[in-house]
Amino acid sequence: MLHINEEAARCLLCEDAPCSKACGKDVARAIRAIRFDNTANAWRWFDGCTDADLQAAENACIHYDRPIRIKELKEAALQEAALRDVPVEELPSLELNFCDIVCENPFFLASSAICTNYEMVARALEAGWAGVFYKTICKQDIREVSPRFDAVQKDGTPFVGFRNMEQLSENSYTMDFDILRRLKQNYPKKIIVASIMGQTEEEWIELAKMAEQAGCDAVELNFSCPQMRLTGLGSDIGQNPELVLFYTSYVKEAVKIPVIPKMTPNIMSMTTPALASYFAGAHGISAINTIKSITMSDSAAVSNKKTVSGYSGKAVKPIALRMIYEMTGNPILQKAGIEKHMDISGIGGIETWHDALEFIQLGCRNVQVCTAVMQYGYRIIDDLILGLQTYMKQRGIVELKKLVKEELPNIVLPSDLDRETMVFPKIDRGKCIGCGRCYISCQDGGHQAITFGEDRQPKIVGTKCVGCHLCRLVCPTGAIGVANRMPKKS
């Protein structure tokens, strides 16, 4: 039995993929579509591939373990194909306004190591990214450590969480603003945002004015970097609503372009500094930056020393979504979003179009991506765009703004959840391989509601099952689904 997502995840996503070169078709692109939750469109690159083509591709696969099962991936992908009669040109536009700026799509590079010079950003913009929040510009002397990155891994997934000790741009601030000026001149339809960090009122104003003079569309105020070498910078500001209010006000008065403070998650409530930004007149908010953390890998230590630094990647997405919701769900900030167009740019663990959709559905009008680009490259923009367009087409949605905030009504307090009904798990015997993982987890972490005998067939005991669905989550083959919701028996 082929588990299509697991098999696609095995693919090394090679540069100049040998499989595509061998068969003459871009099967590597098809596999990448599956890997990034865009299986509905994988047929576009499998289309026309013969068995001989696919066999040649498998023979050329350089995977260190065993070749990717490309022939079987094609058959599985064709079963999930969607919109076979719809050309890409007829899919919905992803155009959306952010802070009254028209963006061709909601996908931006986040201020980080993925956008530190002209050549990098230019390649990303040509690949299809709508714009860039350029790596934070400052007047401090930035000296980085080595190594500066580490990753938390799980079950062969290399970047469940990513630790980053990098600070701000190492270029001179005059060089960076020249880069931004050239980017805007050469890519006038793309959105160029300067991220800045000052140490004094005068520095914040000077850098913001230089951003405006360089032709930037907006300026992001970095109140959130978790690993600055000097005190009084980065998240030290973001944790202090008064400083957020003051510095945002100073910049807002100094420039006419939109001002977007970047919030730190290293605080009990992000809503408090977000409100300070609102009262200071901010046009938007970026959130979240990385979360303060420690990883203990000796190979990532700096001269045998470890320190607190930023944590990002898929592991932080639920935390980011919670903080986004707390802001978009706040009555004052809701009103600000409607009346003053104070928009939110979402950041945190975005890797696929579906990740981005979740941020949009909670109120974000664009999203920023960093860690996924560091792992997979700018090319992921292809599936971010096509996947979201396909989703909209399937739902009959022609404007992306219709998705903004659509899930807010479905987020309630724990006390308001339905506690009178339950959903039983349901076992698909055709997919069950009899491994017993569901039984083990239910016995040791659940309610002992599954039996498992010599026939290796798990059975659910209805009188004990409480519908927690731990069994469904641990099943390695997806054999456990859900039954209909029904009233609890008294």
Secondary structure by P-SEA (a helix, b strand, c coil): ccaaaaaaaacccccccaaaaaaccaaaaaaaaaaaccccccccccccccaaaaaaaaaaccccccccaaaaaaaaaaaacccccccccccccccccccccccccccccccccccccaaaaaaaaaacccccccccccccccccccccbbbbbcccccccbbbbccccccccaaaaaaaaaaaaaacccbbbbbbbccccaaaaaaaaaaaaaacccccccccccccccccccaaaaaacaaaaaaaaaaaaaccccbbbbbbbcccccaaaaaaaaaaaccccccccccccccccccccccccbbbbbbbbcccaaaaaaaaaaaaaacaaaaaaaacccbbbbbbcccccaaaaaaaaaacccbbbbccccccccccaaaaaaaaaaaaaaaacccccccccccccccccccccccccbbbbbbbccccccccaaaaaaaacccccccccccccbbbbcccccccccccccccccccbbbcccccccc
